[in-house]
Amino acid sequence: VLGVRDPRWAEARIPADQSQLGAVIHGGKDLHEFARAFGFRWKRLMFETMWNWNSPAEGEYHFDPEMVRWERSIGIEGLGNFVYSPGWAVDATDAERQRVASERKHVHDLFSNRPPHLDAFRQYVREAATTFKDDVQFWELWNEPNGPLFWKGTPEQYAELLRISREVLAEVNPTAKLVAPAQGGGPEVSPWSQAVIDAGGLKDIDIWSTHSYVDSPTFDAEQMHRRIQKLKATLAASGRPDMPIWWTEGGMGGTTSMFRDGEFAGWPDPAQRPQLDPRKAFTFPKLFTVQRAEGVQRHFFYFIKPNAANYASYVSSEPTGAARFPLFAIGAWSRFIDGGTFAERLTQSGLGFAYLFDRPDAAAAMIWADLPDNETADLPVS
């Protein structure tokens, strides 16, 4: 038994700013209510604030502030995204523009990863920050710019976008926080992100953001502690020892499913379907616990979306619409640990772990053991 959904989870009213749990949610209001029922209090805003999705022509913007206000009304706060160049704001040939105009609209088109014209980017940031001034207080710049799929510019060009974002936010919404560099590949500072720091970009960042996935049903807690500590050491050496850290995208490829052998419309070929492996359900609470112990403030789970063939291994729901195993484990973690203050960590030989947390209403512990057959671990928990 992995868990029974308790409707009180959605009513656990710790303030959102104390909650670690966020998600990437692609869908309508039903998907947001689904996420809220499992304890998610934050959302990484993408389509609501995305540049190329909302600006088909220079000076034209179609943001959706009403949706963001509704999300807040059910207890989900937003992390805005300044991201993806529209075709009108980049250098391109007439042939390239004709080609994109003839294709189905897509977030990742030929132009989305190109460095934008700086004046156009400045105007976009101003429009987005003004539109969402009352509802969005955190803005992330771009998505995994250390990879060419999402950004073909240089670290120095990214640092320039940071500077512009900081200047505009200071004018439009001075209390808003800038979150960056949204790097992919792991929590450690990548060579690309180090180049952003070397270009002076760190001074414009309020919160360091990273994207990292867990690709194994087993979870190495000691290794994750070391990786986060390495990031913190780099930030300290760069003059920012107290910089907050957000994990703005993270999930697990090949998440577990009960319906591998089922047949559903849009279900991928059998070889591409996720395995039934309940161990993967427990990886997320372990990861969240280590992050909490190391001071990581947010984790945005990837992701909550209607089941689709091209994302079958990542989505959180089955083809039937039922929640997959990991959400029950995440929901239980949100009910008992989220919002707690880390107090102490106990371990034995890197096999048994106990993390102790203080909450306003109770003390709580997250305990697990990854033991070979017939072995035990004794932990002095009192």
C-alpha positions, 0 to 999 in steps of 0.5 A: 500500500503506497498511500490513501489520498486524504482530502485534508491535504488540500486544506493544509494551510501552511503559507505558500512561501513556506512550502517547497512543493511546486509543479510544471502544470500543462492543462486546464483548471481541472489539472490545477485542482488535481495538483492542489489536492496533492499538496502543490502550492507553486506553479512554474508559469510557462504559457501564461507568460511566454514571449513567443506564445503571447506576442505574435507581432511587435507591440502585440501581447495576449497574456492571461492574467485572469488564469493566474489570478484563479490559480492563486485563488485555489492556493497556487502561487506562480513563478513567471518565465521570461522565455523564448523569442518570437520570430519578429524579435530575432534576426532571420531570413525571409525564407525562414519566416515563411517556413515557420508561418506555414507550420503549426504553432509550436513553442520550440520553433526555429526562432525560439532559441535565438538571442532576441533584439535587446530593445524588443526583449526590454519591452516584453519584460516591461509588458509581462512584469506590468501585466502580472505586477500584483500576482507574480513576484518571482521571475525566472529568465529562460529555460535551460540556456546552457543547451542549444535546444533552448538557447543558441546565444552565448553566456555573455548574451544571457548575462545581458538579458539578466541586466535588462530584466533586473533594470526593468523589474526595478522600475516596474516592481522593485520587490520582485525577485529574479530567478536564474540561470535555470540551468539543465543537467544538475545542481552543480554550477556548469561551465556555461553558468560559470561563464555567466557568473564571470560575465557579471551576471550573478549580481543581477540574480536574487535566487539561483535556479537549477534543473535536475532529474533523477534517472534511477529507481534508487536514490543516493542521498549522500551523493545528492548532499555532496552535489548541492553542497558543491553548488553552495560552495561555488556560490559562496566563493563567488561572493553569494554565500546566502543565495537562495536555491530553487530547483525549478524543474525536476522529475524522473524519466520512466516513472512507474505505471500500472497500465504498461500492458493496457491499450489506450488511445495515444499510448506509446508502443510497448517498448516505450511505456513506463515500467511498473516499479513502485520504488520510483514513487519513493524517490521524490520524498527522499529527494525533497527531504535532502533538498530541505535539509540542504536549504533548497527552498522550492522544487517544481515537479515535472510534470502534471499534464494529461497523458500523452504519448510523447510524455508518457514516461514523465506525466503524473497521471495514468491513461485512465486519468488516475494519479500515478504512484509518485503523487501519493508519496508526494502528497504524504510528504506534503502533509507531514514534512512540507513547511517543516524546519530541518532539525537533524540528520542521522545515518548509519553507513549510508544505508539507513537515514532519518531526517527530523523536522520541526513544524508549528503543530508537531515534529516529524521524521522522514526515515528510510533504509536502502539495505541488502537482504537480511541486513538491518540498520539501527538509528538512535531516534528519540 
